[in-house]
Amino acid sequence: MSALASLRGPWTIAVYSWREGMRKKTLIGFLILSLLVIAGSTLLTAFLSETQVSQEFSVDVESKMIKDICVSAISVFGILITIFISASGVPAEMENKVIYTILSKPVRRFQYLLGKFLGIQLIIILNLLLMTLLFFIALYVKQSVLPTLLLWSALLTYFQFLIVSAFTFAISCTSTSSVLPTIAGLFIFIIGNLTEYLKGVSEKAAEAEGIQSIIGHIASGLYKILPNLRNFDLRNQILYLQPDDPPADIMIPRLIAYGLAYAISGFILAYWLFRRKEL
């Protein structure tokens, strides 16, 4: 009973955070814009297919255009929503003094942070589901095949967002403004997509000497520590494989465990930083 009661507090905070987050005009703007882009991709290809210039376009080419536009929209707007909501959750409540009211009640800092983090994930999941659903419908209308590959892509994309969200959330726990965590979140996302290149640098410098050898060891160390967000990217498979094909050369359980490990690490860092913060 006590364990159930201890989870009731975080869940209440999560639901409250979800409701408050979904009311933010910036978040709503990102979501509406992403849905318009995804829906507009279908209209764009339909318009091109009716023009004299594009009569040579096959259904496959039109489908590839829809996929390219929609995958880009989900990636860009999805990560913007993830960073914005993860960076603004705690600082916003510190600014409007809500956090002091919550912590004055029998709610521990861990429970508060867990509730906030769960609320943020509910927002991210809901927005990702809405974008994926519209993309799913657009592909099904175009090809009359259930695009199950897209569902696997959406699952892995969430874990990519989860990693960025966890570390952005951790940085937000040290700030009274959402500006610094937002910049840090963008930096984390960019670095996570460039991690793959560190492997190439370390391999090229493996047989070198001097400063190049040192650079190679540093690159190798960073490659082992930093999350590689490219592992979760099925963009090329969505573009070139059939919509109902299974993911190729992807260990989905391993990637889920990989994403959860980094997300838990980010949350532990957030708790450690928040516990040291004077409130």
Secondary structure as UniProt FT lines:
FT   HELIX           2..22
FT   HELIX           25..50
FT   TURN            53..56
FT   HELIX           59..95
FT   TURN            96..97
FT   HELIX           98..103
FT   HELIX           109..143
FT   HELIX           148..172
FT   TURN            173..174
FT   HELIX           179..204
FT   TURN            205..207
FT   HELIX           211..225
FT   HELIX           229..232
FT   HELIX           235..240
FT   TURN            243..244
FT   HELIX           252..275
//
